Amino acid sequence: MRWFEIALVVLTLFTGLVWLLDKLVLAKRRAAADGLLANQAEPVVVDYSKSFFPVLAIVLILRSFVAEPFRIPSNSMMPTLLTGDFILVNKFAYGLRLPISNAKFVDLGEPARGDVVVFKPPHHPEQDWIKRVVGLPGDTIAYRDNQVILNGEPLAYEELGAYEGVGNGAEMTGAEERREALPGRPHRILERTQDYLRDPGEGEWVVPEGHYFVMGDNRDNSEDSRYWGLLPEANLRGKAFLVWLNCEGWFCQGAFDTSRIGNAIE
């Protein structure tokens, strides 16, 4: 969606400058020429700019500093988020950032443990990804035998039974669903109990200042900090807080799930 953000900024600036130029210069010239040219019409580009600039400016402000919609493209956050979920992301939870550059200019807070965050991964800065914050600055995080160890203390897990997926998530049917007791934010995760050939990403990491350790809730189907490292604070985009629609195909294709509408992201 980076192309949309760039296009929105460019169009807003262009229409705003045309409107301002007309107000300060062009309109006065037309008024002065009224005695020479009867019924002098307002240029089309000025007319369109004056009409579209307020709308574009409002959309840009809301999308950049209030809330931005995103679509979940994969199963990496199952069972919390499903492929096809359309979510809203709080853009001011961690500070106000400029569009396109993502540079923070007002500091309003930092992620809490367990927050589901949207960010630009260091190795794919042109993309937006979503994961859960597991490790905060100063933490030591280990992952062994399908278990998170936080500052030397293994997290507790509650067995919830076999998971039954639907739609694109059917590939995870039969996986073990568990509740992970992450301090401050218990949440559900998925893990495969059968033999699985993927590298589980075991290891131990110390989280430095200005970085976070993030993981997907679908532990065997998530490319996260276990594989590519720690997330810099500067790459954060916002905090995911609401599912407002679910539609797996771009034209729904019979996969519209009304039960997902209005679900808070835990």
N, C-alpha and C positions, 0 to 999 in steps of 0.2 A: 504493500500500500504506500510505499515511499513516493512513487510517482504521483499518487493522488495528493499527498501532502505538498509536494513541490508545485504541482499544478494549482492547488488552492491558494498557496502563498503568492505565486506569480500573478494569477488572475485578480486576487484581492488588491495587490499593489498596483497593477495596471489600471484597473477601474477606479481605484482611489485617486491615483495621480491624474487621470483624465478628468475626473469630477472636480478635483482641486484646481487644475489648470483652467478649466472652463469657468469656474466660479471667480477666479482671480483675474483672468485675462480675456478668454474667448467671449464670455457673456457680455463684457463691457464693450468689446469691439462690435459685437452684433447690435447692441443697443445704439452705439454711435452711428452705425450704418443704416439704421431704420429709415432715416430721411432720404437715403439714396436708393436703397433696395427694399421695395415693399414686400411684406410677408416673408422675411428672411427666416428660413427654417433652422431648427437646432440640428447639428450634424448627428447622423445615426449613431456613430460611435459614442458620442456624448450622451445621447438618450439612453442607450443600452448600459453604459457605465453607471449613470445615475440610478438606473433601476436595479442593477445587479450588485453594486458595491455594498449596500447595507446588508443584503442577504449573505453575500460572501464573507463579509467582516464578522457577522454574528456566528456563522458556521465555523470560521477559523478560530474565533475566540473560544467557543464552546468545545471544539475538538482539541484544541491545544492546551487549554487550561482548566477545563471542567471535567468532561467525560468523553471518551472516544470508543467507538464500537470496534470490536475485533471478531473474527470468525475462527473457531478452533479447527485446524486442518488435519489433526492426527489423533491417535489414541493414547498419546503419552501421559495424559492427565486423567485417564480412567481410574476409578469410577466417578471421580469428582466432576470431571468435564468430559463430554462425549464429542466425537467428531460431528461437526455440523452445528454445535452450539454457537450462537451469537451472543457475545458477552459485552458488558460495559466495563470500562476501565477508568478508575478514578485518577485523573491526571494531576491533581494537586496534593495527593496524600504524601508524597515524598519531596515536594517542592515544585515550583513552577519552572518549566523548561521552554526554551525557544523552539519553535517548529524547525524541522529539517536538521539543525545542528544538534538538537537535544541538550544544549548547554543550560545548566541550572543557573537562574538568576535570582531566585528567592528560595531559601531553605525553610521548609515547613515540617520536616520530620524524616524519619528513616524507617525502613521495613522492620516489622516485628517478626519473631520466629513463627512460622506457619503461614505467613501471608502468601497468597498466590499472586505472582508478579509477572508483568509483561516486560520484556527487555530485548535489547539487541545483543545477540551472542557475539563474543569477541571474534570468533572465526567466521561469522556470517553477518557482518554489521549492516547489511542491506535488508535483513529479515527481522521479523518480530517473532519471538518465541515466548512460551509461557511455562513456568515451573513454580514449585513451592520452595520458599526459603526455609532451609533446615539448619544452616549454620550461620551465626552472626559473627562480626569481627571479634577476635579473641578466642573463639571456640576451637576445640579440637574435635574433628568429625572422623569417625571410622565407619566403614561398611564391610561387614563380614557375615557370611552364612545368612544372607537375606535379612540382616539386622543392622539398624543404625545404632552406633555407640556415640553418645554425646558427652563430651568432657569426661570420658572414662566410665560413664554409666549407660549400660544397654537400655534402650527403650523397651517398654512393655508392649505386647501385642495381644489383641483379643481375636480369636478365630470366629469369623462370621459365616463360614461355609463356602461352598462352590459358587462361583459367579456365573451368571447366565447373561451373555451379551446379546444385543440386538443390532440389526443393521450392520454398519461397518465394524462395530464393536463385537460382532459375533466371534471374531478370531480369538477373543479372550475367554470364551465360554469354557468352563472347567477350571479356570485359574482360581487360586485361593484368595478369598476376600478377607482382609483383616483390618482391624482398627489399630492404628499406630498411636501410642500415647505420647505424641510430641508435646513437650511442656507448653501450656497455654493454647494449644490448638490440636486436640485429638482429631484424626481424620482417617478416612478409609483409604486403603491401598490395595493393589493387586499384585500377586506373585504367582509364578508358575510352580506347581509342586512336582510336576513330572520332570524328567531329565531335559535340560535345555542347553543348547550348544553355545548360546551367546555368552560373551565375557561378562560376568556379573559386575565388573568394575570395583572389585574390592581394593581397599587401601585405607590410608589415613592421611588427613589433611589438617593443617593449621591455618585458620582463616585470618589473614592480616587486616589491618584497618582499611576501610574503604572498599571491602570486598564481601561477597556472600557466597555460601555454598547452597546450590539449588538442586532439587531433584524432582523428577516426575512421579506422580502417584502410581503410575503403571510401571513398577520397578524393572520389569524385564523387557520393557518396550519404550525406553526413554533415553535419549542422548542428552546427558546433563553433566553436572560438575564432576561426576565420577570419571568422565571420559575427556572432557576438554578443559577442565580447570575451574577456577573461581570467577565469579561474576563481579566485574567492577561496578561500583555505585554509579559511575557516570553513564552506564549503559541502561539503567532503569528507565522504563517508560511510564509505569503506573501500577496501581493495585487493582486487580480484578475483583469485582464485588457482586455482579448480577448476571444471570442468564436471562435474556429477554426474548429469545427465539431459538428453536432447533429445527434445522432443515439440512439433511445430509447433502442433497444435490442442490446446485444453484437454482434449479427450478422445482425444488422439493421432490419431484419424482416419486410421490407417494410416501415419502419418509418424513412428513411433518409431525413432530411430537409435541402436542400441546401441554403435556405434563411437565415439560421443562421450563415453560414460560414463568418468569418471576422467581425462579429459584435463586436464593442467596448462595454465594460461593463460600464454602466453609474450609 
